[in-house]
Amino acid sequence: MIQTLFGSTEPKPGLFDRMKEAVTRTRENLSERIEEAVSFNKEIDRSTLDDLEGILLGADLGNGTTQAVLGKLREKVDRKQIKNVDELKRLMKEELLSIINAANTQPVKAVDGTPEVILVVGVNGTGKTTTIGKLAQVLRTDGKSVLLCAADTFRAAAIEQLEVWGDRTGTEVIRTKAGGDPAAVLFDALQAASARHTDYVIVDTAGRLHTKTNLMAELEKMRRTAQRIIPGAPHEILLVMDATTGQNGLQQARLFTESAGVTGIVLTKLDGTAKGGVVVAICRELGLPVRYVGVGEKVGDLLRFDPNDFVESLFN
């Protein structure tokens, strides 16, 4: 509860309210512009859909996803089945939710025993290490025990940055010296987690591009190390993407997922862009579930992604 100046209390915002606040700029860029387009054209016809195409592209759904959505709407427009803006929005919500749900049907692997190993990958600058700290907070809030593994030994100060997040969340960090062997520190972390029956090990990895063959080989070595100690590990490989990079980040992610075995996406900085429609493009074009979204800078600003909440937030 939040204490006010007058001594009364008000509830903390729920997950839907936080998502709605995070996509404010995207909603203004999408829903409000749809209202304007319909009011200008008076009648919902092919001309309206031409305007809608520009709006969807502006929200960063990408050309392929935009055309897929418009194709569904065009059939109904030609039959005069869309009478007003409310009906148009309802049908759009159905299409967007259908696309997102198709990718988010992949469950996280069931883990027999502990720990569950989450490998976090991505290029530098996307908020990878920060996301790991926030994810530790999410899991600890669920009552789970967490160990962080500082296996990004290549980037200057990466280990220290992860330790700062460890302090903030009360989570122990297993580390080695800068420039050390990432697979060796992962080995130590998994041995420690197994001995302590820790629920989760979250592994920070070096920021890399798919073209960095030495780093991609290092990542594969880490995967083999994890499997040797804990059968089935890593159980989840999360790719951290920056929402503000939009379609450019999507292309980078497409190449990355082909070589890194990514199982899910964490989309950071969703609150900092008017192009949150990239969530829909990620789901359709990568075929991967969005697991979490970053909605701010604070330790609690990582939300589990809920398709219904996201789509509703774009229009309400």
C-alpha positions in Angstrom: 0.0 0.0 0.0 1.1 3.6 -0.7 0.8 6.1 2.2 -0.6 9.5 1.1 0.1 12.9 2.7 -3.2 12.7 4.5 -2.6 9.3 6.1 -4.9 7.2 3.9 -3.7 4.5 1.6 -4.2 3.6 -2.0 -3.4 0.3 -3.7 -0.2 -0.2 -5.7 -0.9 -0.3 -9.4 -1.7 -3.8 -10.7 0.1 -5.6 -13.5 -2.4 -4.4 -16.1 -2.1 -0.8 -14.9 1.7 -1.0 -15.1 1.6 -2.4 -18.6 -0.9 0.3 -19.6 1.4 3.0 -18.3 4.4 1.4 -20.0 2.8 1.5 -23.5 1.3 5.0 -23.2 3.4 6.3 -26.1 2.6 3.3 -28.3 -1.1 3.6 -27.5 -1.1 7.3 -28.4 0.7 6.3 -31.6 -1.8 3.5 -32.4 -5.2 3.8 -30.9 -5.6 7.5 -30.9 -4.4 7.8 -34.5 -6.9 5.1 -35.5 -9.7 7.3 -34.0 -8.4 10.3 -36.0 -8.3 8.3 -39.3 -11.8 6.9 -38.9 -13.3 10.3 -37.9 -11.6 11.9 -40.9 -12.8 9.3 -43.4 -16.3 9.1 -41.9 -16.8 5.6 -43.4 -14.6 2.6 -42.8 -13.4 1.6 -46.3 -10.3 0.8 -48.3 -9.1 4.4 -47.8 -9.3 3.9 -44.0 -7.2 0.8 -44.3 -4.6 2.8 -46.3 -4.3 5.2 -43.4 -4.3 2.2 -41.0 -1.3 0.8 -42.9 0.8 3.8 -42.1 -0.3 3.8 -38.5 0.6 0.1 -38.0 4.0 0.6 -39.6 4.5 3.7 -37.4 3.9 1.5 -34.3 6.7 -0.8 -35.7 4.6 -3.9 -36.5 6.8 -4.3 -39.6 5.6 -4.7 -43.1 4.9 -8.4 -43.0 2.8 -8.3 -39.8 1.0 -5.1 -41.0 0.0 -6.8 -44.3 -1.2 -9.9 -42.4 -3.5 -7.8 -40.2 -4.8 -5.7 -43.0 -5.5 -8.7 -45.1 -7.9 -10.0 -42.5 -9.6 -6.6 -42.1 -9.8 -6.0 -45.8 -12.2 -8.9 -46.3 -14.6 -7.5 -43.8 -14.3 -3.9 -45.1 -15.2 -5.1 -48.6 -18.3 -6.7 -47.2 -19.2 -3.6 -45.2 -19.0 -5.6 -42.0 -17.1 -3.0 -40.0 -19.5 -0.3 -39.0 -17.6 1.9 -36.6 -14.3 2.5 -34.9 -15.1 0.3 -31.9 -15.7 -2.6 -34.2 -12.5 -1.9 -36.1 -10.5 -1.9 -32.8 -12.2 -5.0 -31.6 -11.2 -6.9 -34.8 -7.7 -5.5 -34.6 -7.3 -6.7 -31.0 -8.4 -10.1 -32.1 -5.8 -10.3 -34.9 -3.0 -9.0 -32.7 -3.8 -11.3 -29.9 -4.0 -14.3 -32.3 -0.5 -13.5 -33.6 1.0 -13.1 -30.1 -0.7 -16.2 -28.7 0.5 -18.4 -31.5 4.1 -17.7 -30.4 3.4 -17.7 -26.7 2.1 -21.3 -26.5 5.6 -22.6 -25.9 5.8 -23.4 -22.2 9.0 -23.2 -20.2 10.5 -26.7 -19.9 9.5 -28.5 -16.7 12.6 -29.0 -14.6 13.0 -32.3 -12.6 14.8 -31.2 -9.5 16.9 -28.1 -9.1 18.4 -25.8 -10.2 16.7 -24.4 -13.3 19.3 -22.8 -15.4 18.5 -19.6 -17.4 21.1 -18.4 -19.9 20.8 -14.7 -20.8 22.2 -13.6 -24.1 22.2 -10.5 -26.2 24.4 -7.7 -27.6 25.9 -5.1 -25.3 23.6 -2.1 -24.7 20.3 -3.9 -24.7 20.1 -3.9 -20.8 21.2 -7.6 -20.4 22.9 -7.4 -17.0 20.3 -5.0 -15.6 17.5 -7.4 -16.8 19.3 -10.3 -15.0 19.2 -8.3 -11.7 15.5 -7.5 -12.2 14.7 -11.2 -13.1 16.4 -12.2 -9.8 14.0 -9.9 -8.0 11.0 -11.4 -9.8 12.0 -14.9 -8.8 12.9 -14.0 -5.2 9.6 -12.2 -4.8 8.0 -15.6 -5.8 9.9 -17.1 -2.9 12.5 -18.8 -5.0 16.2 -19.1 -4.2 18.5 -17.6 -6.9 22.2 -17.6 -7.7 23.7 -15.3 -10.3 26.6 -16.4 -12.4 28.9 -13.6 -13.7 30.0 -15.4 -16.9 30.4 -12.1 -18.9 34.2 -12.0 -18.3 35.0 -10.1 -21.4 33.3 -6.7 -20.9 35.0 -4.2 -18.6 33.1 -3.9 -15.3 30.4 -6.4 -16.3 31.2 -8.5 -13.2 31.1 -5.5 -10.9 27.8 -4.4 -12.5 26.2 -7.8 -11.8 27.5 -7.6 -8.2 25.7 -4.3 -7.7 22.5 -5.9 -8.8 23.2 -8.9 -6.5 23.5 -6.4 -3.6 20.3 -4.7 -4.6 18.3 -7.9 -4.7 20.1 -9.8 -1.9 21.3 -12.5 -4.4 24.7 -14.1 -4.3 27.0 -13.8 -7.3 29.5 -16.5 -8.4 32.3 -14.8 -10.2 35.9 -15.1 -11.5 38.5 -12.5 -12.5 38.0 -10.4 -15.6 39.1 -12.2 -18.6 38.6 -15.6 -17.0 37.0 -18.7 -18.5 33.2 -18.2 -18.7 32.6 -22.0 -18.8 34.7 -22.4 -15.6 32.7 -19.9 -13.6 29.5 -21.5 -14.9 30.8 -24.9 -13.7 31.4 -23.4 -10.2 28.0 -21.7 -10.1 26.1 -24.9 -11.0 28.1 -27.0 -8.6 27.3 -24.5 -5.8 23.6 -24.3 -6.8 23.3 -28.1 -6.9 24.9 -28.5 -3.5 22.6 -25.9 -1.9 19.4 -27.0 -3.8 19.0 -23.5 -5.2 15.9 -23.1 -7.4 17.4 -20.9 -10.2 20.8 -20.1 -11.6 20.7 -17.0 -13.9 23.8 -16.8 -16.1 25.1 -13.5 -17.5 27.0 -14.1 -20.8 29.2 -11.9 -22.9 27.5 -9.4 -25.2 27.9 -10.9 -28.7 26.8 -10.7 -32.2 26.1 -13.8 -34.3 29.1 -12.8 -36.4 31.5 -13.1 -33.5 32.4 -16.7 -34.1 34.8 -17.0 -31.1 32.1 -15.7 -28.7 29.4 -18.0 -30.3 31.8 -20.9 -29.9 32.3 -19.9 -26.2 28.5 -19.8 -25.8 28.2 -23.4 -27.2 31.0 -24.4 -24.7 28.9 -23.0 -21.9 25.9 -24.9 -23.0 27.8 -28.2 -23.1 29.2 -27.4 -19.6 25.7 -26.8 -18.2 24.4 -30.1 -19.8 27.3 -32.1 -18.3 26.5 -30.9 -14.8 22.7 -30.7 -15.0 20.9 -32.8 -17.6 18.6 -30.8 -19.8 20.3 -27.5 -18.9 20.1 -24.7 -19.9 16.4 -24.9 -19.5 15.8 -21.4 -20.9 17.9 -19.2 -23.2 16.5 -15.7 -23.1 17.5 -13.1 -25.6 17.4 -9.5 -24.4 16.2 -7.0 -27.0 15.9 -3.2 -26.8 12.4 -2.2 -27.8 13.6 1.3 -28.9 15.7 -0.3 -31.7 12.5 -1.7 -33.3 12.9 -3.4 -36.7 16.7 -3.0 -36.6 16.8 -5.0 -33.4 14.4 -7.6 -34.8 16.7 -8.3 -37.7 19.6 -8.7 -35.3 17.5 -11.0 -33.2 16.5 -13.1 -36.2 20.1 -13.8 -37.0 21.0 -14.4 -33.3 18.2 -16.9 -32.7 19.4 -19.0 -35.6 22.7 -19.6 -33.9 22.1 -19.4 -30.2 19.1 -21.7 -29.6 17.0 -18.9 -28.0 13.8 -20.1 -26.4 12.3 -16.7 -25.3 12.6 -12.9 -25.5 12.9 -10.3 -22.9 12.0 -6.9 -24.3 13.6 -4.0 -22.4 12.7 -0.3 -22.5 9.1 -0.8 -23.6 8.2 2.4 -21.7 10.7 4.4 -23.7 9.2 3.9 -27.2 6.1 4.7 -29.3 6.9 1.6 -31.3 5.8 -1.2 -28.9 4.1 -2.9 -31.8 7.5 -4.6 -32.3 6.2 -7.1 -29.7 3.7 -8.4 -32.4 6.4 -8.5 -35.0 8.7 -10.5 -32.7 6.1 -13.1 -32.1 5.1 -13.5 -35.8 8.5 -13.3 -37.4 10.7 -15.0 -34.8 8.0 -17.4 -33.6 9.3 -17.0 -30.1 7.4 -16.1 -26.9 8.0 -12.9 -25.1 8.6 -13.9 -21.5 9.2 -10.6 -19.8 9.1 -6.8 -20.6 11.1 -4.1 -19.0 9.0 -1.0 -18.0 11.4 1.2 -16.1 14.7 1.5 -14.4 13.8 0.3 -10.9 14.5 -3.2 -9.5 10.8 -4.1 -9.7 10.3 -2.9 -13.3 10.4 -6.2 -15.0 6.9 -7.7 -15.7 6.0 -11.2 -16.9 4.5 -10.7 -20.3 0.7 -11.3 -20.5 -0.6 -11.2 -24.1 -4.1 -10.1 -23.1 -2.9 -7.3 -20.9 -0.6 -6.1 -23.6 -3.2 -6.0 -26.4 -5.8 -4.4 -24.1 -3.3 -1.8 -23.0 -2.7 -0.7 -26.6 -6.4 0.2 -27.1 -7.8 1.1 -23.6 
